[in-house]
Amino acid sequence: MNKRTTLFEGWQVCSNSALKRATRQLGQLYDDAIDASGLRGTQYTLITQIHMNSGSSLKALAESMVMDLSALGHTLKPLIRDGLVELVPDEKDRRVKRARLTQAGIEKWQEATGLWRQAHEHFEQLFGEEKAKALRDTLNLIASRDFAARFRAGNRGE
């Protein structure tokens, strides 16, 4: 058995490594697909979440994206700088910030969504529509709070 075979087989036994590897690959493909919009995949995902849940608090937005607040802030910074997203204080609690798209942000989201849609349709053609849905269902389960709680409890021997 040579070293190359051993390395390849490592992807077959570690779910985390295989998932990260696939995520990097698919992320690069989607980044390339939406490149003409000037957005990266993480930025597109974020403005989509903001668009679909307009007025969400930063905390809720971070939780929905399985990010910590500092990572969310880092991803938001260029979107705010470029006038695509604005932060507004909550009407009842001025300490809470809410994110919403500006008109320029809505237009950028529409532009990027057309490019994303082409990539999405191409992925489903190559991978298969039913398999793609099953994959999303599985990944959504893994990204859920319940799964994380059960995983952590199992690692603590509970």
Long-range contacts (C-beta under 8 A, 24 or more apart in sequence): 19-142, 26-123, 29-119, 29-123, 30-116, 30-119, 33-115, 33-116, 33-118, 33-119, 33-122, 34-112, 34-115, 34-116, 34-119, 36-115, 37-108, 37-111, 37-112, 37-115, 38-108, 39-108, 39-112, 42-75, 43-75, 43-78, 43-79, 44-109, 44-112, 44-116, 46-72, 46-75, 46-76, 46-79, 47-79, 47-84, 47-85, 47-101, 47-105, 47-108, 47-109, 47-112, 48-109, 48-113, 50-85, 50-99, 50-100, 50-101, 50-105, 51-101, 51-105, 51-106, 51-109, 54-100, 54-101, 55-98, 55-99, 55-100, 56-98, 56-99, 57-90, 57-96, 57-97, 57-98, 58-87, 58-96, 58-97, 58-98, 58-99, 59-96, 61-99, 66-143, 79-105, 84-108
